[in-house]
């Protein structure tokens, strides 16, 4: 006889467990402690089985019957309902254990062994800041290419094109790791090319000497027999690796030599946000010397014919040509040399990028970002000037930077 809601509700515990049957294998087990447990009895492959369906009143009589109906359909299709439920439970557990963030952590722990601490920490910060918020909680095996595209586009919104590209590269490495360890079957990152997703940025190629030629170049600059002001300009460009336009347009009002700091206003910057250049002791000494020559002018490097205008863009390039570097070195080339060697020396990528003023920033973040990492950037700039001094003195000496 089928159960009723009333019969289930008023059933009382006895000294031993007893069962109330509803038909089609559905049973209510009433325990001595008063618990009322729904169970479904069925046979699969000739074996008697008992499947738990929940506890009354959390699961009502109607809900218990619905569960039996679903299980009976599964059984009719040749599937063991208990085995299916167990498999689904394991799958849910694995989905939690094998989220992208969990797999990325395992990948990172093995990957970092052969890398510098500063670089590995930079990669982890990028994972936490840009990648995990987008796909970190997703099972690694379920992530599709459109999710990676959405992640990249969000990074692109703040103008960080290079970071968006590197985020995709990092994801690809993690997917390969997941495939190798059996928690994913494919790498969705290989379906995407950054050029298909991100806006193009015009790439400018500037001639520059190889790092091994740097000592000879520095000595050539030091003995350059042209204008002393031009020689100072080239030395400052090597020390500060600012853009040519930013250097030749420099004004004395932008400098605080006692604080060893150069503040370039937004209107003079390519990215239209202010930029701070920490000055090394060598740079300060050079600037104090230059002040005796051009301190009467608002400009550090006034033009020869019109002192109200800065020196020509071609002044530095022409001097390098006369030193024998025509077609081989430009003022802008010092930026590429600095970036390459500072990365090789292990300085944090984000510190180098900020000092190069590569980040494109919106108006809201500009006033904040330009002052990030000032103390470690000052340390970087001093070490860079020391490195240049050492390279000028010897073709052999190598100075490794200490990461902040």
C-alpha positions, 0 to 999 in steps of 0.5 A: 500500500502506498505511503501518505504524507500523514503516515510518513509524518506520524511514524514513530521510532521503535527499538529497532529499525523498521521499513515503510514501503511505498511501492516500486522499491521506495522505502522509508527507514525509521531508525531507533533515534527517530531519523527517517531515511528514504531508500530505494531497493533495486537490482542491477546485474543480478545484485540487490542494491539499496540507494540513499535518496535523502532524509525526511523532511528535507526530502518530501514523499513527492520528491523521493518518488521523483528521484525513484522515477529518474533512477528507474529510467536510468536503470531501464537504459542499462545504467547503474544509478548508484554507479552514475551518482558516484562517478558524478561525485568524483567528477565534481571533486576533480573539477574543484581540484583541477581548476585552472588556478590549481593546475597553474599553481602546480605548473608554476611550482615546477617551472620556477625552479630554473628561473630567477625569483623576480621573474617567477614572482612577476609571472605569479602576480600576472596570474593573480591579477589578470588570469585567475579572475577570468578563468581561475575557478573553471575546470581546466578541461572545460575552458574554451578559446572564447574565454581566453579571448575575453580575458585578453580583451579585458587586459587590452582595455587598459592598454596593456597589449604586451601583457595580454599577449604574455597572458595567452602564452602563459595560459598555453604553457599551463594547458600543455602541463595539464595535458601532460598530467592527464587533466585536460585533453586539448590546449585551447590557447593554440586556437588563438593568435594575438593578432586575431584578437588584439589591436595592432600597435605600430612597431618601430625598429631602431638600429642599435649595437649589440651588447658586446659592442657597448663598451666601445661605444661608451668610450667613443662617447666619452672622448667625442670631440664635438659639442660638449652639450651634445656629449652630455645629452648622449651620456644622459640618454644612455643613463636614463634611456628616455626617448630622444624627444623627451630628452632634448625637450627637457627643462630645468624646472623638471629637475630636483637634483637634490632629490635625484629626480626628474619629473617629465610632465604628461604633455611631453610624454608619448603615452600622455601620462607623467613620468618619473626618472630617478637619477643616479649619482652619475646623472646628477653629477653630469647635470650639475656640470651641464647647468654651468653651461645651459643653466641660463636657459629654460632648456637643458639642450637649447638649439644653437641658433634659437635658444628658445627651442631645443636642439634638433632631433638629428643632433644626437643621431648626427653625433653617433654617425660621426663616431662611426655608428651610422645605420648601426645606432640611434638615440632610441637604441639605448632604450633597447639595450637597457631593456635587454640587459636589465632583463638579462640581469634579472631586474623585475620586468614591471620595474623595467617597463615602468621605467621605459614608460611603455605602459599605456594608461588611462587618465584615472590610473596615470597619476598613480601608476607613474609613481609605482616602484619608485624606490626599487626603480631608483636602485635599478637606475643607479645599478644601470649607471654603475654597469655602464661605468664598468662596461666603459672601463672593461670589455670583460666586467659583468655586473649583475643587478640585484632585484628589489 
